[in-house]
Amino acid sequence: MNTRRLTNLAMLIALYCVLSILTPVKIANFKFTFEAFPILIAGLLSGPADGLIVGGVGAFLYQLLFSGYGITATTPLWVLPHALSGLIVGAFAKAHGYRLNLYQIMLIAAISAITVTSFNLLALYVDSKLYGYYSYALVFGNILVKIVIGLILAILYSCILPKLLTYLRKQIDR
């Protein structure tokens, strides 16, 4: 790993943490943030390994330092959705030669949102059962809202990412 790549990963991980802290709207067990943005950038620009690293390390650092929960038995389950998202986005971008059109970016952003929502649901279910706060309404009550908001965010990301990726590629190629 060279210095430039390590620096880019560190900046994207830091951006993940900042967006996780500064942009949340929290309602019950629902958190609306822009934390997926650096994961998408890493995966779309650099591939599955970098997407996995930004998603996994970013989510772990957030969980450890800023979530208020620290390390628990379910920490890996809370990190997994973001790590998988980065892996999937990066694999998709790599399979398409890192040159994606708007519709491909929209598709992979939507797949990423659904992946994160699904695995967060699993993490919440296991966590609630393990720690004794399970309620069907708490775990499954707002799943449709989470999916819809995730898809809206995917559309928003898709509007920003094509131009941003073009700009970032020019900066990286310098």
For each residue, the residues with C-beta under 8 A, 3 or more apart:
1: 5 6
2: 5 6
3: 6 7
4: 7 8 172
5: 1 2 8 9 46 50
6: 1 2 3 9 10
7: 3 4 10 11
8: 4 5 11 12 42 46 50 172
9: 5 6 12 13 42 50 53 54 57
10: 6 7 13 14
11: 7 8 14 15
12: 8 9 15 16 38 39 41 42 50 54 58
13: 9 10 16 17 38 53 54 57 58 61
14: 10 11 17 18
15: 11 12 18 19 37 38
16: 12 13 19 20 35 38 39 54 55 58 59 61 62 82
17: 13 14 20 21 58 61 62 65 66
18: 14 15 21 22
19: 15 16 22 23 33 34 35 37 38
20: 16 17 23 24 33 35 58 62 66
21: 17 18 24 62 66
22: 18 19
23: 19 20 32 33 34 35
24: 20 21 31 32 33
25: 31 32 33
26: 30 31 32
27: 30 32
28: 138 142
29: 124 138 139 142
30: 26 27 142 145 146
31: 24 25 26
32: 23 24 25 26 27 149 153
33: 19 20 23 24 25 36
34: 19 23 37 153
35: 16 19 20 23 38 39 58 62 82
36: 33 39 40 82 85 109 112 113 116 153 157
37: 15 19 34 40 41 157
38: 12 13 15 16 19 35 41 42 54 58
39: 12 16 35 36 42 43 51 54 55 58 82 85 86 89 112
40: 36 37 43 44 51 89 108 109 112 157 161
41: 12 37 38 44 45 54 161 164 165 168
42: 8 9 12 38 39 45 46 50 51 53 54 55 86 90
43: 39 40 46 47 48 50 51 54 85 86 87 88 89 90 91 92 93
44: 40 41 51 89 90 93 98 100 105 108 161 165
45: 41 42 50 93 98 165 168 169 172
46: 5 8 42 43 49 50 51 90
47: 43 50 51 90 91 93 94 98
48: 43 51 52 86 87 88 89 90 91 94
49: 46 52 53 90
50: 5 8 9 12 42 43 45 46 47 53 54 86 90
51: 39 40 42 43 44 46 47 48 54 55 85 86 87 88 89 90
52: 48 49 55 56 83 84 86 87 90
53: 9 13 42 49 50 56 57 86
54: 9 12 13 16 38 39 41 42 43 50 51 57 58 86
55: 16 39 42 51 52 58 59 82 83 84 85 86 87
56: 52 53 59 60 79 82 83 86
57: 9 13 53 54 60 61
58: 12 13 16 17 20 35 38 39 54 55 61 62 82
59: 16 55 56 62 63 78 79 81 82 83
60: 56 57 63 64 75 79
61: 13 16 17 57 58 64 65 66
62: 16 17 20 21 35 58 59 65 66 67
63: 59 60 66 67 69 70 71 75 78 79
64: 60 61 67 70 71 75
65: 17 61 62
66: 17 20 21 61 62 63
67: 62 63 64 70 78
68:
69: 63 72 75
70: 63 64 67
71: 63 64 75
72: 69 75 127
73: 130
74: 77 78 123 126 127 130
75: 60 63 64 69 71 72 78 79
76: 79 80
77: 74 80 119 122 123 126 127
78: 59 63 67 74 75 81 120 123 127
79: 56 59 60 63 75 76 82 83
80: 76 77 83 84 119 123
81: 59 78 84 85 115 116 117 118 119 120 123
82: 16 35 36 39 55 56 58 59 79 85 86 116
83: 52 55 56 59 79 80 86 87
84: 52 55 80 81 87 88 115 116 119
85: 36 39 43 51 55 81 82 88 89 112 115 116
86: 39 42 43 48 50 51 52 53 54 55 56 82 83 89 90
87: 43 48 51 52 55 83 84 90 91
88: 43 48 51 84 85 91 92 108 111 112 115
89: 39 40 43 44 48 51 85 86 92 93 108 109 111 112
90: 42 43 44 46 47 48 49 50 51 52 86 87 93 94
91: 43 47 48 87 88 94 95
92: 43 88 89 95 96 100 104 108 111
93: 43 44 45 47 89 90 96 98 100 108
94: 47 48 90 91 97 98
95: 91 92
96: 92 93 99 100 104
97: 94
98: 44 45 47 93 94
99: 96
100: 44 92 93 96 104 105 108
101: 104 105 162
102: 105 106 158 162
103: 106 107
104: 92 96 100 101 107 108
105: 44 100 101 102 108 109 157 158 161 162
106: 102 103 109 110 154 155 158
107: 103 104 110 111
108: 40 44 88 89 92 93 100 104 105 111 112
109: 36 40 89 105 106 112 113 153 154 155 157 158 161
110: 106 107 113 114 150 151 154
111: 88 89 92 107 108 114 115
112: 36 39 40 85 88 89 108 109 115 116 154
113: 36 109 110 116 117 147 150 151 153 154
114: 110 111 117 118 147 150 151
115: 81 84 85 88 111 112 118 119
116: 36 81 82 84 85 112 113 119 120 150
117: 81 113 114 120 121 143 146 147 150
118: 81 114 115 121 122
119: 77 80 81 84 115 116 122 123
120: 78 81 116 117 123 124 146
121: 117 118 124 125 139 140 143 146
122: 77 118 119 125 126
123: 74 77 78 80 81 119 120 126 127
124: 29 120 121 127 128 138 139
125: 121 122 128 129 134 139
126: 74 77 122 123 129 130
127: 72 74 77 78 123 124 130 131
128: 124 125 131 132 133 134 135 138 139
129: 125 126 132 134
130: 73 74 126 127
131: 127 128
132: 128 129
133: 128 138
134: 125 128 129 138 139
135: 128 138 139
136: 139 140 141
137: 140 141
138: 28 29 124 128 133 134 135 141
139: 29 121 124 125 128 134 135 136
140: 121 136 137 143
141: 136 137 138
142: 28 29 30 145 146
143: 117 121 140 146 147
144: 147 148
145: 30 142 148 149
146: 30 117 120 121 142 143 149 150
147: 113 114 117 143 144 150 151
148: 144 145 151 152
149: 32 145 146 152 153
150: 110 113 114 116 117 146 147 153 154
151: 110 113 114 147 148 154 155
152: 148 149 155 156
153: 32 34 36 109 113 149 150 156 157
154: 106 109 110 112 113 150 151 157 158
155: 106 109 151 152 158 159
156: 152 153 159 160
157: 36 37 40 105 109 153 154 160 161
158: 102 105 106 109 154 155 161 162
159: 155 156
160: 156 157 163 164
161: 40 41 44 105 109 157 158 164 165
162: 101 102 105 158 165 166
163: 160 166 167
164: 41 160 161 167 168
165: 41 44 45 161 162 168 169
166: 162 163 169 170
167: 163 164 170 171
168: 41 45 164 165 171 172
169: 45 165 166 172 173
170: 166 167 173 174
171: 167 168 174
172: 4 8 45 168 169
173: 169 170
174: 170 171
